[in-house]
Amino acid sequence: MELKRWIKAGVPFMALLMASPMAQAADLSLQEAINLALAQNTSLKVTQKGEDTAKYALEQAKGNNGVSVGLSDSLTTNKTKDTDRQDSNNVSLSGKLPLYSGGKNQANIKKAKIGVESASLTTQRAQEDLKLNVIKAYYDALESKKTVGVRQETVDKYQEHYTNVSQLYAAGSKAKIDVIRSQVELSDARQNLIKAENSYEVDLAELRNYLNIDRSEPLNLTTDFSYLAFDQDMNACLDYAYANRKDLQVDKNKLAQQEQAIKAAKAGYLPTLNLSVGLSESQRFNPSSQNSHSASATLGLDWNIFDSGVTRAQVKSAETDRDIAKLTYQKDKESIDLAVREAYYNMREAEKRFNSTQDAVHQAEEDAFIAREKYRAGEGLMLDIIDAQEALSTAKLNHISAQYDYARYKATVENAMGVELTPEEKEAAAQLDTDADTALMQENLGSNSDTTADNTRQVAEELAGNEGNK
């Protein structure tokens, strides 16, 4: 699509919408929605900022093991009894290099390096979760859109029936109770339509929030449900998840970090060795002028042979954190196992419902037609029409629900397995700008009036018309 090409070129989505003729709703496919979210989502920006934090922590750890240089300057005035006042200035330059820290500095550097990798994995997992959320929101909106169509069709059918009953009542062939009952059913159907329209608006709002676009911009979702078989069995899904879940890899990294933390804590039992060098210049300028220069080099050994158990407590605390990391890894592995199983079972259940509800729709349509015709002929009851119409609406909604449940659960299974982004999605994610000032300037929380409510009813009428033509 043209929109897809411009998005790849880095053109902001809002600029494309503003350039659209007649301010029409922008066509948006599911893949385009995913790419937009990966390139613009604010929550993802926050997560990715963690990578910068981890990089600076690594720089700090490396700096603690490197050379440090200090410069000092002091001006001194001294006056004692029976002597003249003496004024002097002292300038010194010093440098320090840790030669041996008991392994503490090296352990902290390794820990920080692991942290950089974990931050990247955390961002990747957040991208996968965002992709799933967009897929769910997109299909939720599509399901709500079709639900509006079904509810609108129900209202139209009840309106047609009410008109028919009113005419029969005027002709004296139907009782007043039938007119009243048809009015009640029409009112209930309109209530369901209003609720469905609101759900559609809420689902669109959630989708816009993930995409981080103008919150009132109309959208035309172009990707509909398409059945794609899922051929892997559950054991294969579990094995894949154990090997590819980014958050499980982060747990392993946290365990490795705690091992380094133990090494750093045990360094308190060992001595430290530092090399210090210094240059100084002292100048006395009152009551007489006198200059002196000095240079020094010191190799210092520091060993805390008794600290009242502080180091021991630090080691025990680090070992406890390591045990917690081990248990957390096991807990998360169990949670992943459950998540995969739940999503897999739900997907298969939705697949079975999808295959069985289509026939129910055809049967319900035939039953509703027969009930209406019998009533017109004076042989049927009002209750028959109400039951038949309710059964038809339920059958259609069940079929719609089964379709999108399958699509959502299939995406959930893939997410639970840890399936990574496609190359196209990675390219879109690389365009994410994490600069805070830029994000604030591009804020899409406008206060413009929401114009999508009118579009909802138009969609409902179009869908109802399409359903009637089938």
C-alpha positions in Angstrom: 0.0 0.0 0.0 1.0 3.6 -0.5 0.8 4.3 3.3 3.2 1.4 4.0 5.8 2.8 1.6 5.7 6.3 3.2 5.9 4.8 6.7 9.0 2.9 5.7 10.5 6.2 4.5 10.0 7.6 8.0 7.2 10.0 7.2 5.1 10.6 10.4 1.7 9.0 10.3 -0.1 12.2 11.3 1.5 14.0 8.3 0.0 11.4 6.0 -3.4 11.8 7.6 -3.3 15.6 7.2 -2.3 15.2 3.6 -5.2 12.8 2.9 -7.9 14.4 0.7 -11.2 15.4 2.3 -9.8 14.3 5.7 -11.0 10.8 5.0 -10.3 7.9 7.4 -6.8 6.5 6.7 -6.6 2.9 5.6 -4.6 0.9 8.1 -3.7 -2.8 7.7 -2.7 -4.9 10.7 1.0 -5.0 9.6 1.0 -1.2 9.2 -0.5 -0.9 12.7 2.2 -3.1 14.2 5.0 -1.1 12.5 3.5 2.2 13.6 3.4 1.1 17.2 6.9 -0.2 17.1 8.1 3.1 15.7 6.0 5.5 17.9 4.7 3.8 21.2 5.6 5.9 24.2 5.8 2.9 26.6 8.3 1.3 24.4 10.4 4.5 24.4 10.5 4.3 28.2 11.6 0.7 28.1 14.3 1.3 25.5 15.7 4.1 27.7 16.7 1.4 30.1 19.4 0.4 27.5 21.0 3.8 27.9 20.9 3.5 31.7 22.7 0.1 31.4 25.4 1.5 29.1 26.1 4.3 31.5 26.3 1.9 34.4 28.9 -0.1 32.4 30.9 3.1 31.8 30.8 3.9 35.5 32.0 0.4 36.4 34.9 0.7 34.0 35.8 4.1 35.3 36.0 2.9 38.8 38.8 0.5 37.6 40.7 3.2 35.7 42.9 6.2 36.4 41.5 9.1 38.4 43.1 12.5 38.3 42.5 15.3 40.8 43.6 19.0 41.0 43.6 21.1 44.1 44.5 24.7 44.9 44.6 26.3 48.3 45.4 29.9 49.5 46.6 30.0 53.1 47.1 32.9 55.5 48.8 32.3 58.8 49.5 34.7 61.7 50.9 33.8 65.1 52.0 35.9 68.0 55.3 37.8 67.6 55.6 36.8 64.0 54.7 38.4 60.7 51.7 37.2 58.7 52.6 34.5 56.1 50.6 34.1 52.9 51.1 31.1 50.6 49.5 29.3 47.8 49.7 25.5 47.2 48.8 23.7 43.9 48.8 20.0 43.6 48.0 17.5 40.9 47.4 13.8 41.9 46.6 10.6 40.1 45.4 7.2 41.3 45.2 3.8 39.6 43.8 0.7 41.3 46.2 -2.1 40.7 44.2 -4.8 42.6 40.8 -4.6 44.1 40.4 -8.2 45.2 38.4 -8.8 42.0 35.6 -6.3 43.0 36.1 -3.9 40.1 36.3 -6.7 37.5 33.2 -8.4 38.9 31.3 -5.1 38.7 32.4 -4.6 35.1 31.2 -8.1 34.2 27.9 -7.5 36.0 27.4 -4.3 34.1 28.1 -5.9 30.8 25.5 -8.5 31.5 23.1 -5.7 32.4 23.6 -4.1 28.9 22.6 -7.4 27.3 19.6 -7.8 29.6 18.4 -4.3 28.8 18.5 -5.1 25.1 16.6 -8.3 25.7 14.0 -6.5 27.9 13.4 -4.1 25.0 13.0 -6.9 22.5 10.5 -8.6 24.8 8.6 -5.3 25.2 8.5 -5.1 21.4 7.0 -8.6 21.2 4.4 -7.8 23.9 3.5 -4.5 22.1 3.0 -6.4 18.8 0.6 -8.8 20.6 -1.3 -5.9 22.2 -1.6 -4.2 18.8 -2.9 -7.5 17.2 -5.4 -7.9 20.0 -6.6 -4.3 19.9 -6.9 -4.4 16.1 -9.0 -7.6 16.1 -11.0 -6.3 19.1 -11.9 -3.3 17.0 -12.8 -5.5 14.0 -14.9 -7.7 16.2 -16.7 -4.7 17.7 -17.3 -3.3 14.2 -19.0 -6.5 13.1 -20.9 -6.7 16.3 -22.3 -3.2 15.6 -23.4 -4.5 12.2 -25.2 -7.5 13.8 -26.9 -5.2 16.4 -27.9 -2.8 13.7 -29.4 -5.5 11.6 -31.3 -6.8 14.6 -32.7 -3.3 15.2 -33.7 -3.1 11.5 -35.5 -6.4 11.7 -37.3 -5.5 14.9 -38.2 -2.1 13.3 -39.6 -3.9 10.2 -41.5 -6.3 12.5 -42.9 -3.5 14.6 -44.1 -1.7 11.5 -45.7 -4.9 10.2 -47.4 -5.7 13.6 -48.7 -2.1 13.8 -50.3 -2.4 10.4 -51.9 -5.8 11.3 -53.2 -4.3 14.5 -54.7 -1.4 12.6 -56.4 -3.9 10.3 -57.8 -5.7 13.4 -55.9 -9.0 12.8 -53.4 -8.7 15.7 -53.8 -7.9 19.4 -52.4 -4.8 21.1 -50.1 -7.0 23.2 -48.2 -7.9 20.1 -47.6 -4.2 19.3 -46.4 -3.6 22.8 -44.1 -6.6 22.9 -42.6 -5.7 19.6 -41.9 -2.1 20.9 -40.1 -3.6 24.0 -38.0 -5.9 21.8 -37.1 -3.0 19.5 -36.1 -0.8 22.5 -33.9 -3.6 23.9 -32.2 -4.1 20.5 -31.4 -0.4 20.4 -29.8 -0.6 23.8 -27.6 -3.4 22.6 -26.7 -1.3 19.5 -25.7 1.6 21.7 -23.5 -0.6 23.8 -21.9 -2.1 20.8 -21.2 1.3 19.3 -19.5 2.4 22.5 -17.4 -0.8 22.6 -16.2 -0.1 19.1 -15.2 3.5 20.0 -13.3 2.2 23.1 -11.5 -0.4 21.1 -10.5 2.1 18.5 -9.3 4.4 21.3 -7.1 1.6 22.7 -5.6 0.9 19.3 -4.8 4.6 18.7 -3.2 4.7 22.1 -0.8 1.8 21.2 0.0 3.5 17.8 0.4 6.9 19.5 -1.5 8.8 16.9 -4.1 11.5 17.1 -6.7 10.1 19.6 -9.6 11.2 17.5 -8.4 10.4 14.0 -10.8 8.1 12.1 -9.3 4.8 11.0 -10.4 2.3 8.4 -9.1 -1.1 9.3 -8.4 -3.1 6.2 -7.2 -6.4 7.4 -10.0 -8.9 8.2 -9.9 -12.3 9.7 -8.2 -14.9 7.6 -7.9 -18.5 8.8 -4.3 -19.7 9.0 -3.8 -23.2 10.4 -1.3 -23.6 13.3 0.5 -26.9 12.7 2.9 -27.1 15.7 2.0 -29.3 18.7 2.2 -28.1 22.2 5.5 -29.8 23.1 7.2 -28.1 20.2 5.8 -24.8 21.4 7.1 -25.4 24.9 10.5 -26.3 23.7 10.7 -23.2 21.5 9.6 -21.0 24.4 12.2 -22.4 26.8 14.9 -21.6 24.2 13.7 -18.3 22.9 11.8 -16.3 25.5 13.7 -13.1 26.1 12.5 -12.7 29.6 13.8 -16.1 30.5 17.1 -15.2 29.1 17.0 -12.0 31.3 16.4 -14.3 34.3 19.5 -16.3 33.4 21.5 -13.0 33.1 20.3 -11.9 36.5 21.5 -15.1 38.0 24.9 -14.5 36.3 24.9 -11.0 37.7 24.3 -12.3 41.2 27.3 -14.6 40.9 29.4 -11.5 40.1 27.9 -9.7 43.0 29.1 -12.5 45.3 32.6 -12.2 43.9 32.4 -8.4 44.5 31.3 -8.9 48.1 34.0 -11.5 48.8 36.6 -9.0 47.7 36.1 -7.4 51.1 38.1 -10.2 52.6 41.1 -9.3 50.4 43.5 -6.4 50.3 43.5 -3.6 47.8 46.6 -2.2 46.0 46.6 1.3 44.6 49.3 3.4 42.8 49.2 7.1 43.5 51.4 9.8 42.0 51.4 13.5 42.7 53.0 16.8 41.8 52.8 19.9 44.0 54.0 23.5 43.9 54.0 25.8 46.9 54.6 29.5 46.7 55.0 31.9 49.7 54.6 35.5 48.7 54.4 37.3 52.1 56.5 38.4 54.0 59.0 37.1 51.5 58.8 35.2 48.2 59.8 31.5 48.2 58.9 28.7 45.8 59.1 24.9 46.3 58.3 21.9 44.1 57.7 18.3 44.9 56.8 15.0 43.3 55.7 11.8 44.9 54.7 8.2 44.1 53.0 5.9 46.5 52.2 2.2 46.3 49.5 1.7 48.9 48.2 -1.6 50.4 45.0 -1.5 52.3 43.6 -4.6 54.1 40.6 -4.4 56.4 41.4 -7.5 58.6 38.4 -7.0 60.9 35.1 -5.2 60.2 32.8 -6.7 62.8 31.2 -9.1 60.3 30.2 -6.4 57.7 31.8 -8.3 54.8 30.4 -11.6 55.9 26.9 -10.1 55.9 27.4 -8.6 52.5 28.4 -12.0 51.1 25.4 -13.7 52.7 23.1 -11.1 51.3 24.6 -11.5 47.8 24.2 -15.3 48.1 20.6 -14.9 49.2 20.0 -12.7 46.1 21.5 -15.4 44.0 19.1 -18.0 45.4 16.2 -15.6 44.8 17.4 -15.3 41.2 17.4 -19.1 40.8 13.9 -19.4 42.2 12.7 -16.5 40.0 14.1 -18.3 36.9 12.2 -21.4 37.9 9.0 -19.5 38.7 9.1 -17.7 35.4 9.8 -20.9 33.5 6.7 -22.4 35.1 4.7 -19.3 34.3 5.8 -19.6 30.6 4.8 -23.2 30.6 1.3 -22.3 31.8 1.0 -19.3 29.5 1.9 -21.5 26.4 -0.6 -24.2 27.5 -3.4 -21.8 28.2 -3.0 -20.0 24.9 -2.7 -23.2 23.0 -5.8 -24.8 24.5 -7.8 -21.6 24.0 -6.6 -21.4 20.4 -7.7 -25.0 19.7 -11.1 -24.4 21.4 -11.7 -21.3 19.3 -10.7 -23.2 16.2 -13.4 -25.8 16.9 -16.0 -23.1 17.6 -15.1 -21.4 14.4 -15.7 -24.6 12.4 -19.0 -25.3 14.0 -20.7 -21.9 14.2 -20.9 -21.2 10.5 -23.6 -23.9 10.0 -25.4 -22.5 13.1 -25.7 -19.1 11.3 -27.2 -20.6 8.2 -29.7 -22.7 10.2 -30.7 -19.6 12.4 -31.2 -17.5 9.3 -33.6 -20.1 7.8 -35.4 -20.5 11.1 -35.9 -16.7 11.4 -37.2 -16.5 7.9 -39.7 -19.2 8.5 -40.9 -17.6 11.8 -41.5 -14.2 10.1 -43.4 -15.7 7.2 -45.6 -17.9 9.5 -46.4 -14.8 11.6 -47.4 -12.8 8.5 -49.6 -15.7 7.4 -51.3 -15.6 10.8 -50.0 -19.1 11.8 -47.1 -18.1 14.0 -46.7 -16.5 17.4 -44.9 -13.3 18.4 -42.7 -15.5 20.7 -41.5 -17.5 17.7 -40.2 -14.4 16.0 -38.5 -13.1 19.1 -36.8 -16.4 19.8 -35.7 -16.9 16.2 -34.3 -13.4 15.9 -32.4 -13.8 19.2 -31.0 -17.1 18.1 -29.9 -15.6 14.8 -28.1 -12.7 16.5 -26.5 -15.1 19.0 -25.3 -17.4 16.2 -23.8 -14.5 14.2 -22.1 -13.1 17.3 -20.7 -16.5 18.3 -19.3 -17.0 14.8 -17.7 -13.5 14.9 -16.3 -14.2 18.4 -14.9 -17.6 17.3 -13.1 -16.0 14.3 -11.3 -13.3 16.3 -10.7 -15.4 19.3 -8.8 -17.8 17.1 -6.8 -15.0 15.6 -6.0 -13.5 19.0 -5.1 -16.8 20.7 -2.9 -17.7 17.8 -1.0 -14.5 18.2 -0.9 -15.1 22.0 0.6 -18.6 21.4 3.3 -17.1 19.2 4.0 -14.4 21.8 4.2 -17.0 24.6 6.7 -19.0 22.5 8.9 -15.9 22.2 8.6 -15.6 18.4 10.8 -12.6 17.4 9.8 -9.7 15.2 10.0 -10.0 11.4 12.8 -8.1 9.5 10.2 -5.5 8.5 9.1 -5.1 12.1 12.7 -4.8 13.3 13.2 -2.1 10.7 10.2 -0.2 12.0 11.4 -0.6 15.6 14.8 0.9 14.7 13.0 4.2 13.8 11.8 4.6 17.4 13.0 8.0 18.7 13.5 7.9 22.5 14.3 11.6 22.9 12.0 13.0 25.6 11.8 16.5 24.3 10.9 15.3 20.9 8.2 13.1 22.3 6.6 16.0 24.2 6.7 18.2 21.1 4.9 15.4 19.1 2.2 14.8 21.7 -1.0 13.4 20.1 -3.4 14.0 22.9 -5.4 16.7 21.1 -8.6 18.1 22.4 -10.3 18.2 19.0 -13.9 16.9 19.0 -14.2 13.2 18.3 -15.8 12.7 14.9 -15.8 8.9 14.8 -19.2 8.4 16.5 -21.0 9.4 13.3 -18.8 7.0 11.3 -19.8 4.2 13.6 -23.5 4.3 12.7 -22.6 4.6 9.0 -20.4 1.5 9.3 -23.3 -0.3 11.1 -25.8 0.6 8.4 -23.3 -0.6 5.7 -22.7 -3.9 7.4 -26.4 -4.4 8.0 -27.0 -3.8 4.3 -24.3 -6.3 3.4 -25.6 -8.9 5.7 -29.1 -8.5 4.2 -27.7 -9.0 0.7 -26.1 -12.4 1.6 
